[in-house]
């Protein structure tokens, strides 16, 4: 519907400009037609500006959405990666100490240092 109205507006502007050539120079009727053409053209320009602003706003919203997803991904990685690291070394340490014949002082010290918080 928007394009249909835009086309009608453009056609009306063209028709008004073509009608100008048939009118007498300096006549009041020609001045009125020129005023009408100016008003229609301003209306067309304002519509273009509104359409452009709408597109820019939509692009800005899309960028904000992408930024939000990236920030959420980074926050999740900040939590998950250290937990994966701790789980890996904890498994290795428990596997080493599984036999129970001797224990590692290093592994005992590592357990105290595991902190999944900053």
C-alpha positions in Angstrom: 0.0 0.0 0.0 2.9 2.4 0.8 4.4 2.0 -2.7 1.0 2.4 -4.3 0.5 5.8 -2.5 4.1 6.8 -3.3 3.5 6.1 -7.0 0.2 8.1 -7.0 2.0 11.0 -5.4 4.8 10.9 -8.0 2.3 10.7 -10.8 0.4 13.7 -9.4 3.6 15.7 -9.2 4.4 14.8 -12.8 0.9 15.8 -13.9 1.1 19.1 -12.1 4.4 19.9 -13.7 3.2 19.0 -17.2 0.1 21.3 -16.6 2.4 24.2 -15.9 3.4 24.5 -19.5 -0.2 25.1 -20.5 -0.7 28.0 -18.2 0.1 31.6 -18.8 3.3 33.0 -17.2 2.6 35.3 -14.2 -1.0 34.2 -13.8 -2.5 33.5 -10.4 -3.5 30.0 -11.6 0.1 29.2 -12.4 1.2 30.4 -9.0 -1.4 28.2 -7.4 -0.2 25.2 -9.3 3.4 25.9 -8.4 2.4 26.1 -4.7 0.6 22.8 -5.0 3.7 21.2 -6.7 5.9 22.5 -3.9 3.6 21.1 -1.2 3.4 17.7 -2.9 7.2 17.6 -3.3 7.7 18.5 0.3 5.3 15.7 1.3 7.3 13.2 -0.9 10.6 14.3 0.7 9.2 14.0 4.2 7.9 10.5 3.4 11.4 9.5 2.2 13.0 10.8 5.4 10.5 8.9 7.5 11.2 5.7 5.6 14.9 6.2 5.9 14.7 6.9 9.7 12.6 3.8 10.1 15.3 1.7 8.3 18.0 3.2 10.4 16.1 2.5 13.6 15.6 -1.1 12.6 19.3 -1.5 11.8 20.2 0.0 15.2 17.8 -2.5 16.9 19.4 -5.4 15.0 22.9 -4.2 16.1 21.8 -4.0 19.7 20.4 -7.5 19.5 23.7 -8.9 18.1 25.6 -7.1 20.8 23.4 -8.5 23.5 23.9 -12.1 22.2 27.7 -11.6 22.0 27.8 -10.3 25.6 25.6 -13.2 26.8 28.0 -15.7 25.0 31.0 -14.1 26.6 29.5 -14.2 30.0 28.6 -17.9 29.6 32.1 -18.6 28.4 33.5 -16.9 31.5 31.6 -19.3 33.7 31.8 -22.5 31.6 35.5 -22.5 30.6 36.9 -22.3 34.2 34.5 -25.0 35.3 35.6 -27.3 32.4 39.2 -26.6 33.4 38.6 -27.5 37.0 36.6 -30.6 36.1 39.4 -31.8 33.8 42.2 -31.4 36.4 40.0 -32.8 39.2 39.3 -35.9 37.1 43.0 -36.3 36.4 43.9 -35.9 40.1 41.3 -38.3 41.3 42.4 -40.9 38.7 46.0 -40.5 39.9 44.9 -41.0 43.6 42.5 -43.8 42.8 44.8 -46.6 44.0 45.2 -45.0 47.4 48.7 -46.3 47.7 50.2 -42.8 47.8 48.8 -39.3 47.5 50.1 -36.2 45.8 50.8 -33.1 47.8 50.3 -31.2 44.5 46.8 -32.4 44.1 45.9 -31.6 47.7 47.1 -28.0 47.1 45.2 -27.7 43.8 41.9 -28.6 45.4 42.3 -25.6 47.7 42.9 -23.3 44.7 39.9 -24.3 42.6 37.5 -21.4 42.7 34.8 -21.1 40.1 34.3 -17.4 41.0 36.4 -14.4 40.2 
